[in-house]
């Protein structure tokens, strides 16, 4: 397993954890947005640009939800 794969696993697991915790505090919404950005970077680095674009959109949605909350 290379370093890029480990980075991708950590970023996606972080997304799952922070998404689960969003109802507890708006800080977790912000952390979810950051994890989405990390996953987006992974997608682009991996060469899976559609995944990178979708995760980038999710991060924008999460940042908007954090700002409104």
C-alpha positions as CSV (number, residue, x, y, z in Angstrom):
1,X,0.0,0.0,0.0
2,X,1.5,3.3,-1.0
3,X,1.4,6.6,0.8
4,X,-1.3,8.1,-1.6
5,X,-3.6,5.2,-0.8
6,X,-3.1,5.6,2.9
7,X,-3.9,9.3,2.5
8,X,-7.1,8.5,0.6
9,X,-8.2,6.0,3.2
10,X,-7.6,8.5,6.1
11,X,-9.4,11.3,4.3
12,X,-12.5,9.2,3.4
13,X,-12.7,7.7,6.9
14,X,-12.4,11.2,8.3
15,X,-15.3,12.3,6.2
16,X,-17.4,9.5,7.5
17,X,-16.6,10.2,11.1
18,X,-17.2,13.9,10.9
19,X,-20.4,13.5,8.9
20,X,-21.7,11.2,11.7
21,X,-20.8,13.8,14.3
22,X,-22.3,16.8,12.5
23,X,-25.4,17.0,14.7
24,X,-23.3,17.5,17.8
25,X,-21.5,20.7,16.9
26,X,-21.1,23.0,13.9
27,X,-17.3,22.4,14.3
28,X,-17.8,18.9,12.9
29,X,-19.5,20.4,9.8
30,X,-16.3,22.5,9.2
31,X,-14.2,19.4,9.8
32,X,-16.3,17.5,7.3
33,X,-15.7,20.2,4.7
34,X,-12.0,20.0,5.4
35,X,-12.1,16.2,5.0
36,X,-14.0,16.6,1.7
37,X,-11.3,18.9,0.5
38,X,-8.7,16.3,1.5
39,X,-10.7,13.6,-0.4
40,X,-10.9,15.9,-3.4
41,X,-7.2,16.4,-3.4
42,X,-6.8,12.6,-3.3
43,X,-9.1,12.2,-6.2
44,X,-7.1,14.6,-8.4
45,X,-3.8,13.1,-7.3
46,X,-5.0,9.6,-8.0
47,X,-6.1,10.7,-11.5
48,X,-9.8,10.2,-10.7
49,X,-10.8,13.7,-11.5
50,X,-14.6,13.1,-11.4
51,X,-14.2,12.0,-7.8
52,X,-12.1,15.1,-7.1
53,X,-14.8,17.3,-8.6
54,X,-17.6,15.7,-6.7
55,X,-15.7,16.0,-3.4
56,X,-14.9,19.6,-4.1
57,X,-18.6,20.3,-4.6
58,X,-19.4,18.5,-1.3
59,X,-16.8,20.7,0.5
60,X,-18.5,23.8,-0.9
61,X,-21.9,22.6,0.3
62,X,-20.5,21.7,3.7
63,X,-18.8,25.1,4.1
64,X,-22.1,26.8,3.2
65,X,-24.0,24.7,5.8
66,X,-21.3,25.6,8.4
67,X,-21.6,29.3,7.6
68,X,-25.4,29.2,7.8
69,X,-25.4,27.2,11.1
